[in-house]
Amino acid sequence: MVTLRSSLLTLVALATLSSCCHSFTIHSPRVKTNAAHSIVTFLSSEDDDTSSPEGEEEEPIFESVVRINDGGSDLTDRFKYKVNALMGTYDPAPGVANDENTDGNILNAMLNFPTSFTFTVVGKTMNDDELTENYTNKVKQVVIGNAGGDENSVECRITPRGKNFTRITMVVTVESSGMINNIYKELEEIEGTVMRF
């Protein structure tokens, strides 16, 4: 009876965990999981006299299928990204390079291209209207030049940051992770850029 209660408590814990994860692993000799099918099997107690002979599978006391539904969750996207990364969701396809010199694997896994993407850059403009206008025009040229389109197809917000800096946020449609990386590199090369994200 104690084992069945602890197994039921484990099932409740797994149901709670499954609300945020697509699969999970339990390291216990009394519980077996099949992550590919999200099946949880609870085995009979270790101290049962009816344990099966060595080499044979134990008979489950019950089996449960866990279905994942994240709808309406209050979990942050950042947490979900971390969980998916730990589970290998963002692993590159076999044969794709994955080292410190490779750009774009995570972006390709997280985004479905074409997609809307927000670029934010902060430049040192020294509270000078002319410097602010020139810096803004350079940022627009880089983003629109790489993404295509015109000024009407891009959302642009300019926000003063203190007396010496200006933040420019642009929302544009991008076609690939390579395009995102190129825009970030060119934004960094603009004179006066102190931060880009």
Secondary structure, DSSP 8 states (H G I E B T S, - for coil): -HHHHHHHHHHHHHHHHHTT-S-----BTTEEEETTTTEEEEE--TT-TT---TTS---EEEEEE-----TT----HHHHHHHHHHHTTT---TTS--STT--SHHHHHH--SSEEEEEEEEEE-TT-HHHHHHHHHHHHHHHHHHH-S-GGGSEEEEEEETTTEEEEEEEEEES-HHHHHHHHHHHHHSTTEEEE-
